[in-house]
Amino acid sequence: MNDWFLWTYHHLPWHAKNIAASVRGAYLRQWRYGPETQKLIEAAVEREQWSQKQWSEYKLARLGHVLERAVQRVPYYRQYWSERRRKGQKGSWEYLENWPILEKKTVRENPAAFLADDCDVRRMLCEYTSGTTGMPLSIWTTRKTQRSWFALFEARWRQWNGVSRGDRWAILGGQLVTAAERRRPPFWVWNIALNQLYMSSYHLSPEFIPYYLDALEKHRITYLWGYSSSLHAIAQEALRLNRRLQMKVAITNAEPLFEYQRETISAAFSCPARETYGMCEMVAAASECKSDQLHFWPEVGLVEVDTSPLSSAEAAAGDLICTGLLNADMPLIRYRVGDRGIMDGSSKLCSCGRSLPVLSSIEGRIDDLLYAPDGRVFGRLDPVFKGNLPIRAAQIIQESLGEVRVRYVPTAEFNQEAAKSITREIKLRMGKVNVRLEEVEEIPAQANGKFRAVISQLTPEEKRMCKQKGAIEFR
């Protein structure tokens, strides 16, 4: 959203903001859902009972289509295999193991090179994500792909938990629905097109959370969806105020769900808390069943666990290398997603009765929390870097309550306007903080190879100061 639209939106009265949100919701709804949606959902549910032989045949056929299309139609891959043949290198493109591992940096530098040349971008949806790596990406999808993707959401994020998109729901996400300096409600908008109460994740202090609880009751919300840390913040305060609400389920995304968070959320909202895993790139997704197992969705992508950089003592966990099967128009093959995990190698069927593979654990999505000077606490600021910012990667380091350092790797197009945009977007969310930008050639990873998008260097004394202002301590 450009500066003028953002400024205009934030100066609209609340009812006008609701209209703007609903218009956007109607646009997304017609991309995500259509007359074929119910059949797509039913087909997804049927596949959950497939045998391993059926799944193998399905994935092999789909993989063959994706690889062939990539070689013939996608400029990046076509050039890669042409160069290999020119050099006389052996190995057929028909075998996945012959393909190189694809890094986010490569996609970020030239996303259009991964788009099939028979696609018309004017008829496609372009979404931006920075994900857990702080590295912004542009992803194109067709209406058909969007509807297949969201049919899986309906089947396995909602239907598994007894809810549907027709229910009234609330989401706590990274969109800046109201200015960070706002000190009175509402901190949300009602999106009538999606039956959605979109709530700010940037105002979750004890001072404001009672208003959130009021809004959930007023809008007759059936279930919750959002960052684990945000749902946990509301749940903690709800329990402290002895204001337990009745929900059908609380579905977490974008962050790991820790057991202490699960217990608090479940107690506050009298419902199960379910973890999910997914990404805008559409190369992997997973959802948690009632047996507390996180199941991968085989239709979305093939998942390899790369343990090669690790010592034998750590060999159970590794980088997730994913090959997308759903989006054949912008295929990402053997794509390192930036997360680490452990696959369950057992052939034993889950007690839920579904034949979907089980993900034992996800590592590497754990970012530090940020503390605003006024006592608000929130988990991530990845929306700051979404869009077409001319940077290759970014990392936020909170050095004190009033000091934030942003390390960034610029592209050749980086300029003062981009620098001002980063500073402005952080201040919009965190309030009165000093933002210092630091240009670097590379942002180092952790010892385990994982990038951290957010690092907190606050001292115990500074955290105590936050507590005195009413901030919620998450860890």
C-alpha positions as CSV (number, residue, x, y, z in Angstrom):
1,M,0.0,0.0,0.0
2,N,1.6,3.3,-1.0
3,D,2.0,6.2,1.4
4,W,-1.0,8.2,0.1
5,F,-3.4,5.3,0.4
6,L,-2.1,4.4,3.9
7,W,-2.3,8.0,5.1
8,T,-5.9,8.3,3.7
9,Y,-6.9,5.0,5.2
10,H,-5.7,5.9,8.7
11,H,-7.6,9.2,8.6
12,L,-10.9,7.5,7.7
13,P,-13.6,7.2,10.3
14,W,-14.0,3.6,11.6
15,H,-17.1,2.8,9.6
16,A,-15.3,3.9,6.4
17,K,-12.3,1.7,7.3
18,N,-14.8,-1.2,7.6
19,I,-16.0,-0.5,4.1
20,A,-12.5,-0.4,2.8
21,A,-11.6,-3.7,4.5
22,S,-14.8,-5.3,3.1
23,V,-14.0,-4.2,-0.4
24,R,-10.6,-5.7,-0.1
25,G,-12.2,-8.8,1.4
26,A,-14.6,-9.2,-1.5
27,Y,-11.7,-9.0,-4.0
28,L,-9.8,-11.7,-2.1
29,R,-13.0,-13.9,-1.8
30,Q,-13.5,-14.0,-5.5
31,W,-9.9,-15.1,-6.0
32,R,-10.0,-17.7,-3.3
33,Y,-13.5,-19.3,-3.6
34,G,-15.7,-20.3,-6.5
35,P,-18.4,-22.8,-7.6
36,E,-15.8,-25.5,-7.6
37,T,-14.7,-25.0,-4.0
38,Q,-17.0,-27.5,-2.3
39,K,-15.9,-30.3,-4.7
40,L,-12.2,-29.4,-4.1
41,I,-12.8,-29.7,-0.4
42,E,-14.5,-33.0,-0.7
43,A,-11.7,-34.3,-2.9
44,A,-9.1,-33.2,-0.4
45,V,-11.0,-35.0,2.4
46,E,-11.2,-38.2,0.3
47,R,-7.4,-38.1,-0.3
48,E,-6.8,-38.2,3.4
49,Q,-7.8,-41.9,3.4
50,W,-5.5,-42.8,0.4
51,S,-3.0,-45.6,0.7
52,Q,0.7,-44.9,0.4
53,K,0.6,-46.4,-3.1
54,Q,-2.1,-44.0,-4.2
55,W,-0.1,-41.0,-2.7
56,S,3.1,-42.2,-4.4
57,E,1.4,-42.4,-7.8
58,Y,-0.3,-39.0,-7.3
59,K,2.9,-37.2,-6.3
60,L,5.0,-38.9,-9.0
61,A,2.6,-37.8,-11.7
62,R,2.3,-34.3,-10.4
63,L,6.1,-34.0,-9.9
64,G,6.6,-35.1,-13.5
65,H,4.3,-32.4,-14.7
66,V,6.0,-29.6,-12.6
67,L,9.5,-30.6,-13.7
68,E,8.6,-30.8,-17.4
69,R,6.9,-27.5,-17.3
70,A,9.8,-25.9,-15.4
71,V,12.3,-27.1,-18.0
72,Q,10.2,-26.1,-21.0
73,R,8.5,-22.9,-19.8
74,V,10.3,-21.3,-16.9
75,P,13.3,-19.1,-18.0
76,Y,15.5,-19.7,-15.0
77,Y,15.3,-23.5,-15.2
78,R,15.4,-23.6,-19.0
79,Q,18.6,-21.6,-18.9
80,Y,20.0,-23.8,-16.1
81,W,19.4,-27.1,-18.0
82,S,20.6,-25.6,-21.3
83,E,23.8,-24.6,-19.6
84,R,24.3,-28.0,-18.1
85,R,23.8,-29.7,-21.5
86,R,26.2,-27.2,-23.1
87,K,28.9,-28.2,-20.6
88,G,28.3,-31.9,-21.2
89,Q,27.0,-32.6,-17.7
90,K,25.1,-35.8,-17.3
91,G,21.9,-36.3,-15.3
92,S,18.3,-36.0,-16.5
93,W,15.9,-33.3,-15.4
94,E,13.3,-36.1,-14.9
95,Y,15.0,-37.0,-11.5
96,L,14.5,-34.6,-8.7
97,E,17.8,-35.4,-7.1
98,N,19.6,-33.9,-10.2
99,W,18.1,-30.5,-9.5
100,P,20.1,-27.9,-7.5
101,I,18.9,-26.6,-4.2
102,L,17.3,-23.2,-4.7
103,E,18.0,-20.4,-2.3
104,K,15.6,-17.5,-1.4
105,K,18.2,-15.0,-2.5
106,T,18.0,-16.3,-6.1
107,V,14.2,-16.0,-6.2
108,R,14.3,-12.6,-4.6
109,E,16.8,-11.2,-7.1
110,N,14.7,-12.1,-10.2
111,P,11.2,-13.5,-9.3
112,A,9.9,-13.1,-12.8
113,A,12.5,-15.6,-14.1
114,F,10.6,-18.3,-12.2
115,L,7.3,-17.4,-13.8
116,A,6.3,-19.6,-16.8
117,D,6.5,-17.7,-20.0
118,D,2.9,-18.7,-21.1
119,C,1.4,-16.9,-18.1
120,D,-0.2,-13.5,-18.2
121,V,0.6,-11.6,-15.0
122,R,-2.3,-9.4,-15.6
123,R,-4.6,-12.4,-14.8
124,M,-2.6,-13.5,-11.8
125,L,-2.5,-12.5,-8.2
126,C,0.9,-11.2,-6.9
127,E,1.5,-11.5,-3.2
128,Y,4.5,-10.3,-1.2
129,T,6.1,-12.0,1.7
130,S,9.2,-11.7,3.8
131,G,8.4,-14.8,5.9
132,T,10.8,-15.8,8.7
133,T,13.9,-14.9,6.8
134,G,13.3,-11.1,6.5
135,M,13.9,-11.5,2.8
136,P,11.0,-10.1,0.7
137,L,9.6,-12.2,-2.2
138,S,7.0,-11.8,-4.9
139,I,4.9,-14.8,-5.6
140,W,2.4,-15.1,-8.6
141,T,-0.5,-17.5,-8.7
142,T,-3.5,-18.1,-10.9
143,R,-7.1,-18.1,-9.7
144,K,-7.1,-21.9,-10.1
145,T,-4.1,-22.3,-7.9
146,Q,-5.5,-19.9,-5.3
147,R,-8.8,-21.8,-5.1
148,S,-7.0,-25.2,-4.8
149,W,-4.8,-23.7,-2.0
150,F,-7.8,-22.3,0.0
151,A,-9.9,-25.4,-0.5
152,L,-7.1,-27.2,1.4
153,F,-7.3,-24.5,4.1
154,E,-11.0,-25.1,4.4
155,A,-10.6,-28.9,4.6
156,R,-7.7,-29.1,7.0
157,W,-7.5,-25.8,8.9
158,R,-11.1,-25.2,9.4
159,Q,-13.1,-28.4,8.8
160,W,-10.8,-30.5,11.0
161,N,-11.8,-28.1,13.8
162,G,-15.5,-28.0,13.1
163,V,-15.6,-24.4,11.7
164,S,-16.0,-23.0,8.2
165,R,-15.5,-19.7,6.4
166,G,-19.1,-19.0,6.9
167,D,-18.6,-18.6,10.7
168,R,-17.7,-15.3,12.3
169,W,-14.0,-15.3,13.1
170,A,-11.2,-13.0,14.3
171,I,-7.7,-12.8,13.1
172,L,-4.6,-11.2,14.7
173,G,-2.2,-10.6,11.9
174,G,0.5,-8.2,10.7
175,Q,-1.6,-5.8,8.8
176,L,-1.5,-2.2,10.2
177,V,-5.3,-1.9,10.6
178,T,-4.9,1.2,12.8
179,A,-2.0,3.6,13.6
180,A,0.4,2.3,16.3
181,E,0.1,5.6,18.3
182,R,-3.7,5.2,18.6
183,R,-4.6,5.1,22.3
184,R,-8.3,4.3,22.2
185,P,-10.3,1.6,20.5
186,P,-11.3,0.3,18.0
187,F,-8.0,-1.5,17.2
188,W,-9.7,-3.6,14.5
189,V,-12.0,-3.5,11.5
190,W,-14.9,-5.7,10.5
191,N,-14.5,-7.3,7.0
192,I,-18.1,-8.3,6.1
193,A,-17.0,-10.1,2.9
194,L,-14.9,-12.6,4.8
195,N,-17.0,-12.6,8.1
196,Q,-13.7,-11.5,9.6
197,L,-12.8,-9.3,12.5
198,Y,-9.2,-8.2,11.7
199,M,-7.5,-7.1,14.9
200,S,-4.2,-5.3,15.3
201,S,-1.4,-7.3,16.7
202,Y,0.4,-4.1,17.6
203,H,-1.8,-2.9,20.5
204,L,-1.7,-6.0,22.8
205,S,-0.9,-4.4,26.1
206,P,-3.0,-5.0,29.3
207,E,-4.4,-1.5,28.9
208,F,-6.0,-2.4,25.6
209,I,-6.7,-6.1,25.8
210,P,-10.1,-5.7,27.7
211,Y,-11.3,-3.8,24.6
212,Y,-10.3,-6.7,22.4
213,L,-12.3,-9.1,24.6
214,D,-15.3,-6.8,24.4
215,A,-15.0,-6.8,20.6
216,L,-14.8,-10.6,20.4
217,E,-18.0,-10.7,22.4
218,K,-19.8,-7.9,20.6
219,H,-19.0,-9.4,17.1
220,R,-20.1,-12.9,18.3
221,I,-16.8,-14.5,17.2
222,T,-16.8,-18.3,16.8
223,Y,-13.1,-19.0,16.4
224,L,-9.7,-17.3,16.5
225,W,-6.8,-17.3,14.1
226,G,-3.4,-15.6,14.5
227,Y,0.1,-15.5,15.7
228,S,0.8,-17.7,18.7
229,S,2.3,-14.9,20.7
230,S,-0.7,-12.6,20.0
231,L,-3.3,-15.2,21.0
232,H,-1.2,-16.0,24.0
233,A,-1.1,-12.3,25.0
234,I,-4.9,-12.0,24.9
235,A,-5.4,-15.3,26.7
236,Q,-3.1,-14.3,29.5
237,E,-4.9,-11.1,30.2
238,A,-8.3,-12.8,29.8
239,L,-7.4,-15.3,32.6
240,R,-6.0,-12.5,34.8
241,L,-9.3,-10.6,34.4
242,N,-11.3,-13.8,34.9
243,R,-13.0,-13.2,31.5
244,R,-13.1,-16.6,29.9
245,L,-14.6,-16.7,26.4
246,Q,-16.2,-19.6,24.6
247,M,-14.6,-20.4,21.2
248,K,-14.7,-23.5,19.0
249,V,-11.0,-23.4,18.3
250,A,-7.9,-21.1,18.3
251,I,-5.8,-21.7,15.2
252,T,-2.2,-20.5,15.3
253,N,0.0,-19.6,12.3
254,A,3.3,-18.0,11.4
255,E,5.0,-19.0,14.7
256,P,5.5,-22.2,16.7
257,L,2.9,-23.0,19.3
258,F,4.6,-23.7,22.6
259,E,2.9,-25.9,25.2
260,Y,2.7,-23.1,27.8
261,Q,1.0,-21.0,25.1
262,R,-1.3,-23.8,24.1
263,E,-2.4,-24.4,27.8
264,T,-3.1,-20.7,28.4
265,I,-5.0,-20.2,25.1
266,S,-7.1,-23.3,25.7
267,A,-7.9,-22.2,29.2
268,A,-8.9,-18.7,28.3
269,F,-11.1,-19.6,25.3
270,S,-12.4,-23.0,26.5
271,C,-11.3,-24.6,23.2
272,P,-8.4,-26.5,21.7
273,A,-5.5,-24.6,20.3
274,R,-4.2,-26.0,17.0
275,E,-0.9,-25.3,15.3
276,T,-0.5,-24.8,11.5
277,Y,2.4,-24.4,9.2
278,G,2.5,-22.8,5.8
279,M,3.9,-20.1,3.6
280,C,3.0,-17.7,0.8
281,E,5.4,-19.6,-1.6
282,M,3.0,-22.6,-1.5
283,V,5.7,-25.3,-1.3
284,A,4.7,-26.8,2.1
285,A,1.8,-26.7,4.5
286,A,0.7,-28.6,7.5
287,S,-2.1,-28.7,10.1
288,E,-2.6,-30.3,13.5
289,C,-5.2,-33.0,14.0
290,K,-7.1,-33.8,17.2
291,S,-4.4,-36.3,18.0
292,D,-2.0,-33.4,18.3
293,Q,0.0,-34.5,15.3
294,L,1.1,-32.0,12.6
295,H,0.3,-33.4,9.2
296,F,1.9,-32.3,6.0
297,W,-0.2,-31.8,2.9
298,P,1.3,-33.9,0.1
299,E,-0.7,-32.1,-2.6
300,V,1.2,-28.9,-1.8
301,G,4.8,-30.1,-2.1
302,L,7.5,-32.7,-1.6
303,V,9.6,-32.2,1.5
304,E,13.2,-33.3,1.9
305,V,15.1,-32.8,5.2
306,D,18.7,-31.8,4.4
307,T,20.9,-32.9,7.3
308,S,24.2,-32.6,5.4
309,P,25.5,-29.5,7.1
310,L,24.8,-31.0,10.6
311,S,26.9,-33.2,12.9
312,S,25.8,-36.7,13.4
313,A,24.4,-35.8,16.9
314,E,22.0,-33.4,15.2
315,A,21.2,-35.5,12.2
316,A,17.5,-36.0,13.1
317,A,16.8,-32.3,12.3
318,G,17.7,-30.4,9.1
319,D,16.8,-27.7,6.6
320,L,13.4,-28.2,4.9
321,I,14.0,-28.4,1.2
322,C,10.6,-28.2,-0.6
323,T,9.4,-28.7,-4.2
324,G,6.1,-27.1,-4.9
325,L,3.5,-29.2,-6.6
326,L,0.5,-26.9,-6.4
327,N,1.7,-23.8,-8.2
328,A,3.1,-25.1,-11.6
329,D,3.0,-21.5,-13.0
330,M,5.8,-20.3,-10.7
331,P,7.4,-23.6,-9.7
332,L,10.0,-23.5,-6.9
333,I,12.0,-26.7,-7.0
334,R,14.2,-28.0,-4.2
335,Y,13.6,-24.6,-2.5
336,R,15.2,-24.0,0.9
337,V,12.3,-22.5,2.8
338,G,14.4,-21.2,5.8
339,D,12.9,-23.5,8.4
340,R,14.3,-26.6,10.0
341,G,12.3,-29.6,11.1
342,I,12.1,-33.3,11.8
343,M,10.0,-35.7,9.8
344,D,8.4,-38.7,11.5
345,G,9.9,-41.7,9.7
346,S,7.4,-44.1,11.2
347,S,5.0,-45.8,8.9
348,K,2.4,-46.2,11.7
349,L,-1.0,-44.6,10.9
350,C,-1.9,-41.6,13.0
351,S,-4.7,-42.3,15.5
352,C,-6.8,-39.7,13.7
353,G,-7.0,-42.2,10.8
354,R,-5.5,-40.0,8.2
355,S,-2.7,-41.2,5.9
356,L,-1.1,-37.8,5.7
357,P,2.6,-37.7,6.7
358,V,3.5,-36.4,10.1
359,L,6.0,-33.6,10.9
360,S,7.6,-34.3,14.3
361,S,8.6,-30.7,14.9
362,I,9.4,-27.4,13.2
363,E,12.4,-25.4,14.3
364,G,13.8,-22.1,13.3
365,R,10.6,-20.0,13.3
366,I,11.3,-18.7,16.8
367,D,11.9,-15.0,16.7
368,D,12.5,-12.8,19.7
369,L,9.7,-10.6,20.9
370,L,9.9,-6.8,20.6
371,Y,8.9,-4.4,23.4
372,A,7.5,-1.0,22.7
373,P,8.4,1.9,25.0
374,D,4.7,2.2,26.1
375,G,4.6,-1.5,27.3
376,R,3.1,-3.2,24.2
377,V,4.7,-6.5,23.2
378,F,4.5,-8.1,19.8
379,G,6.3,-10.9,18.0
380,R,7.2,-10.0,14.5
381,L,7.5,-7.0,12.2
382,D,7.8,-8.8,8.9
383,P,5.1,-6.6,7.2
384,V,7.6,-3.8,7.4
385,F,9.6,-5.5,4.6
386,K,6.8,-6.7,2.4
387,G,6.3,-5.2,-1.0
388,N,9.0,-4.2,-3.5
389,L,11.6,-2.8,-1.1
390,P,15.1,-2.8,-2.8
391,I,16.7,-5.1,-0.2
392,R,17.9,-8.6,-0.2
393,A,17.5,-9.3,3.5
394,A,16.8,-7.5,6.7
395,Q,17.0,-8.1,10.5
396,I,15.7,-6.1,13.4
397,I,17.8,-5.9,16.5
398,Q,16.2,-4.2,19.6
399,E,19.2,-2.8,21.6
400,S,17.1,-1.0,24.2
401,L,13.5,0.0,24.9
402,G,13.9,3.1,22.7
403,E,16.5,1.9,20.2
404,V,16.0,-0.4,17.2
405,R,18.7,-1.3,14.7
406,V,17.8,-2.6,11.3
407,R,20.5,-4.5,9.4
408,Y,19.8,-4.7,5.8
409,V,21.5,-6.0,2.6
410,P,20.6,-3.5,-0.2
411,T,20.2,-4.0,-3.9
412,A,21.6,-1.5,-6.4
413,E,18.2,0.3,-6.4
414,F,18.3,1.1,-2.7
415,N,17.8,4.8,-2.0
416,Q,16.8,7.3,0.7
417,E,13.1,6.7,0.0
418,A,13.5,3.0,0.8
419,A,15.4,3.9,4.0
420,K,12.7,6.3,5.0
421,S,10.0,3.7,4.4
422,I,11.7,1.2,6.7
423,T,12.1,3.8,9.5
424,R,8.5,5.0,9.0
425,E,6.9,1.5,9.0
426,I,8.7,0.5,12.2
427,K,7.7,3.7,14.0
428,L,4.1,3.3,12.8
429,R,4.1,0.0,14.7
430,M,6.4,0.5,17.7
431,G,5.8,4.2,18.4
432,K,8.5,6.5,19.7
433,V,11.7,4.5,19.1
434,N,14.9,5.6,17.5
435,V,15.5,3.5,14.3
436,R,19.0,3.2,13.2
437,L,19.7,1.6,9.8
438,E,22.9,-0.4,9.2
439,E,23.9,-1.4,5.7
440,V,25.8,-4.8,5.6
441,E,27.0,-7.1,2.9
442,E,25.6,-10.2,4.6
443,I,23.5,-11.0,7.6
444,P,25.0,-14.0,9.5
445,A,23.0,-17.0,10.4
446,Q,22.9,-18.7,13.8
447,A,25.2,-21.6,14.7
448,N,22.6,-24.0,13.4
449,G,22.4,-22.2,10.0
450,K,19.0,-20.5,10.7
451,F,18.4,-16.8,10.1
452,R,16.8,-14.8,12.9
453,A,14.6,-12.0,11.7
454,V,14.3,-10.4,15.1
455,I,16.9,-10.3,17.9
456,S,16.3,-8.8,21.4
457,Q,19.2,-7.4,23.4
458,L,17.1,-6.0,26.2
459,T,18.6,-6.3,29.7
460,P,16.6,-7.8,32.6
461,E,16.2,-4.3,33.9
462,E,14.6,-3.0,30.7
463,K,12.2,-5.9,30.7
464,R,11.3,-5.1,34.3
465,M,10.6,-1.6,33.2
466,C,8.3,-3.0,30.5
467,K,6.5,-5.1,33.2
468,Q,6.0,-2.0,35.3
469,K,4.3,-0.4,32.3
470,G,2.0,-3.4,31.9
471,A,3.8,-5.4,29.3
472,I,3.2,-9.1,29.2
473,E,6.2,-11.3,29.6
474,F,6.0,-14.1,27.0
475,R,9.1,-16.1,27.8
